[in-house]
Amino acid sequence: MANLVTRSAKENSSSSGLSSTLRGARVVIATRHGKANAVRPAFDRFLQAKIQTVRADTDSLGTFTGEIPRRLSPLASAVEKCRMAHQATGARYCLGSEGSFGPHPHMPFLPANHEILAFTDFVFGYTVFEQVLVFETNFAAATVTSLEELRQFAQKAKFPSHALVLRSTAAEPQITIVKGIVSWESLKAHFTRIQKKSATGQVAVETDMRAHKNPTRMHAIAQ
């Protein structure tokens, strides 16, 4: 693994020693979820660096919905995504982003979003990472048995500007997962279909935490 250099997200990027070597450079980010849109403004403003996306198989490192378990820590995953970007393009400068969600470490009754952005220079072999922990997240999950319960959850979760995921419960013999739901018609249709197959009438609903389906998370990555 590359040497890690920790910096506070509050430091001004323009004062970094990186600025002279990065000015006008190509920086590649490995993402399937549009994260280049979040990081591009800062790289353009401070460094005039050009952000390029490569669609690497970042889902192989784990998915929020759990069908592919996460095997690395969030920081190690971000660094691994840098390696994926370099492997795919040969670029010197690469970015990797990883987010995680759960109870805030100091106020566990509140959900929090922890975002890590790793930057690797593959010529000099170092990695710089920034991280931010924010309360602004719609992260939530529930089990519902009616369209009214589903509607109440959806409203609190900022739907439909933020996508939802529906799935059958763990008690069902065959698990069904539908991601990226962004319309009421689709939400109702998938709920009805999954509920009909449920012996208990229960359907699991959760927020879709992939960045391209969650504007609140995209804002945290931009920070």
ABEGO torsion letter per residue (X at the ends): XBBBBBBBAABBAAABAAAAAABGBBBBBBBAAGAAAAAAAAAAAAAGBBBBBBBBBAAAAEBAAGABBBABBAAAAAAAAAAAAAAAAGBABBBBBBBBBEBBAABAABBBBBBBBBBBBAAAGBBBBBBBBBABBABBBBBBABAAAAAAAAAAAGOAABBBBBBBBAABABBBBBBGBABAAAAAAAAAAAAAABAAGBBBBBBBABAAABAAAAAAAAX
